[in-house]
Amino acid sequence: MKMRRILYASVLLVFVILYFMYPYWFSWYLLCLVILLVPLDFVMCLFGRLITWHVLLRTPKLLTQGMEGKLIISTTRDKFFPSGPLILRLKISADESTTIKKIKCETSATGQYEMPIDTSQSSFVIYEIESAGATGPLGLFLGKLNLKSRARVLILPNPERPPHAEKLPRDIAKSQEQDDFSDVYDLRDYRQGDLLKNVHWKLSAKFDSLVVREPLETPPQNRLIDVKAWTNPKERDIILSRLLWVSNYLLERDMQFYVKMGVDETISKITQKEDLIDHLYITLDSTESTLQPSVSRSARFTWVFKIDTDN
């Protein structure tokens, strides 16, 4: 807008000089025309505020560190009206820091603006419209608009094998053997539909009939990934890269697990990769809480794998 005002002032000065150098009727009309453009642009700017504008911010939900990604800003309006560019002040929040970027969007009925996302380091980035305004055709005046939109993107590092990875379970059968039963259980006859892994084979052989173990209380949860809280972006990259590696390792072997982040110690059940992404969203986004913990913080676990920055 500043450049447009400078350009208009330059044009006005040229026509003023032209009028004094050639004081004829055409120079007078040209000068009057240029001067009348100012109130005309102001009126057009006021009418432009009456148009219903819509702005939508879109980002990928997840990006890997170093991957290309774009923020897409889509603008639409309910009717055609001659106007200048739509001016947006975009607030970008990441790592407890905030930056403001001014963006000019297209003046067509439907416009789209693309901005690259910085994926040089892992972070949780929030894009939000702080303010918006519509200009007149000349862009000399700005009328404020009440537009709101928000987009979030989670940028994660590449998975990295953690130290002491040999302590991770390798056989799902051995791991499940401790998962399915508490220390207190009852015995009953086999019924159709019972899992064979619940059969007590020694007693079944003794009594020559299938005997099934049935827990009398909910067994403690077995696999827990205990993630240490980080204090800086470098530690976060190390911890999240190791968490992703361990998560992929367990899920590829059909091993469900629970994760507890040191940031808020919320415990959530992870059965697929999307569950971990949702958990990281709610953990890293301090402005919103939509994911409820799967397990109480006082739950007991029989197998715990700690993830931190130690070698």
N, C-alpha and C positions, 0 to 999 in steps of 0.2 A: 504493500500500500504506500509506503514511503516513496518508492521509486516512481509509482504512478503519479503521486502528487508533484514530485520534482519534474516529471515529464510534462504534466499539465501546466505548471508554472512556466516552464520553458516555452511551451507553445503560446501561452498567453502573452509572454514578453515579446515574442516574435511578432504577433499580430498588433500589439501596442506600437511597436517600432514602425511596423508597416503603415499603421493609421497616420502617424505623424509625418512619415516620409511621403505618403501618397494619400492626402486627405480627400479621397473621393468616396462616392456612395458605396462601392463594393467593399472597400476596406472597413468602412463603418459597419456594414452588415456582418462582415466576417468577425469583427471584434465583438459585436453584440451576441453573435451566435456562440462564440467561445465562452463568453461570460455566462450566458444562460445555461450552458452545460452543467454548471455547478449545482444550481437548485434542481435541475432535472435529474441529475445523478442522485441527489439527496432524496428526492421523492421516490425514485425507483428503488432506492435502498430500503425505504420504509415499506413499500409494497412487497419487496422481496422477503421481509420478515413474516408476512402473512402466509407465505407458502409453507406447506408442511414438508420439512426436510427429514430425511432418515439417514443415519450413518451407522454402519456396522463394521466393527473391528473383528478380524479373523486371523488366527494363527494356528499352526499345527499344535496339537496337544503335547507332543513329545518330540524333542530333537536330541541328537547325539552330538557331543562336543566336536566341533570342526565341520559339522554338516551344514549345508546351505538351507536357509529357511527365510520366509518372507512374512511380514505383516501386511495384510491386505485391508485397505480401507475402501469400502463400497459406499457410495452416496446415491440417493434417489430422492425425487421430489414428486409430489402428486400432480403438478401441472406445469406447463411450460411458462417461463417468464424470463425476459432478458435480464441477466444479472452477471456480476463479476465472479471471481473465484470464491469458493467456500474456504474460509480460513479456520483452521483447527489448531488448538494448543494441546499437544499430546504429552501426557505425563507418563514417563517410563520409570518404573520402580524395580530395582534389583539390588540385592546385597545391602539392604538398609540405606541405599542411596537413591536419589530421585533426580532425573533430568527432564527438562522441558524442551520439546521440539515443535516448531511452528511449521505447519504443512498447508500448502495450497492445493485444493482439490479441483477437479474439472468442473466446468460450468454447464456441461450438458445435463440432460434430464437424468441420465444414469452415468456416473463416473466411477473410476477405480484408480487407486493410488497404491503402489507397492513400495515397501521399505525393507531392506535386508535386516535380518536379526543377527546380532552379534553372538556367535556361539564359540568364542575363543576360550571360555571357561564355563564350568557348570554353574547354573543359577536358576532361580525361579523368577521369571520376568513378568511384570504386570503392565499392560498398556491400558491407559484410561484417558478419555477425553476430559480435559480440565475446563475448557471453554470453547465456544464456536461462534462464528459470525458470518453473515452473508453481506457481500459488498454490492454496490450498484454496478452498472455496465462499465463505468470508467474506473471503478475501484478506488474512488476518493473517500468514501465513507463506509463505515462498518456497522452493521446492525447485529446485535447479539442474539443468539439463538439458544434455546434450551435443549441441547442434544447430549445424550448420555450413551456410552457404550464402553465395554470392557472386554479385554481378552487376556488370556494367560498362556504361558508356554513354559514347560519344564525342560531344561537343558541338562542332560546327564553325561558324565564321562564314559569312556569306553570301559567295559568290564576288565578287571585286573585280578589275577589270582592272588589271594591273600597268603600271608605266612601261615604255617601250621594247617594248610588245607588238607593234609593227610588225616586230620582228626574228623573230617566230614564223613558221614555214613556212606558206605559204598553198596550195601546190599539192602534193598527195600524190605525184603522179608525179615531180616534181622532187626531192622528199625521198627517194623510194625509189630514185631513180637512183644515189644514193651509198650506199644501205644494202646493196644486194644483192651488191656485188662488192668484193673486196679489190684491192690493186694488182697482185697476182700471180694469174694465172688461166691456164687451158689452153683450147684450142679443140678442139671435136669436132663430129661431124655431128649434126644434129637427130634426136632420137628422139621417138616419140609420147609425149605427156604433158609435154614440156618447155614451160615458160612462154615466151610470145612476147617478154616483156620481157628474157629472157636471150639472145635472138638477136643476134648481131653483124651488123647490117644492112649495113654497108659491105663486109665480107668476103664476106657472102652474095651481094651483088650482083656482086662481082668474080669469084667462083667459080661463080656461077649455081646455088648450092645453099645450103640453110640451114646456117649455122654457129652453134654455141651456145658461149657463154662459161661455163666451169665453174671456180669459185674453187679454188685449190690450198690455201688456208688460211682459217681462220675470219675473216671480215672484222671490223674493230672495230665495236662497237655505235655507232649514230649518235646518236639523240636522248637526251639526259640533262637532267633537271631537277635542278639543284644547289641545294638549299635550305639557307640559312644558319641556324645555330643561333640561337635567341632567348634573351634574358636575363630577360624579364619577360612577364606576360600580354598587355600591350598590343602588344609586338612579335610575340608568337605569333599574335594576331588578324590583324595585317597580313599576316604571312608565309603563314599558312594560307589566308586569303581569296584571296591571289594565286595560291597553288599550286592551289586548287580551280578558279579561272578558267582557268589555263593547261591544267590537266588536261582540263577540259570542252572547251576549244578544240581540243585535239589529238584526243581520242577521238571528238568529233563528226565529224572528218575522217578517221576510221579510221587514225589515226597512233598506233601503239604507241610507248611511250617507257619510259625507266628513270628512277627517282627515287632521289636520295641525300640523306638527311636529315643536317643538320649535327649532330644530337643524338648519333648513334652511327655515322654514315656507312655504314650498311647500304644496299646497292644492290639494288633489286627491280624486276622487270619489271612494267609496268602495261599491261594489254590491255583492261581494263574498269574502271568506277568502283569495283567491289567490291575489286579488287586494291589500289587506293590506300587504301581504308578499312582493309583488313587490314594494310597497311604502317604506317599511322598507329597502329593498335592496338598493334602490337608495338613501335613506336618510343616511344610515349607511356606505355605500361604498363611501369614499371620492375620490377614484381614477377613478370613472366612473359615467357618467350621461346618462342614456338611457330612463328614464321614464319622460314624460312631464307632468306638472301639469294639472289637469282636469279643474280647476277653477282659475280665477285671484285672487291674494292675497287681492284685494279690494272688493271682493264679500261680500254681506250682508247675514247674517244668523239670523233666528228668534229663533233658539234654539241652545244653546251652552252648552256643558258639558266639564268642565275642568278636566284634569288629571294631578296630581302632586304628591309629596311625603307627603303632609299634611295628618294628621290623620282625 
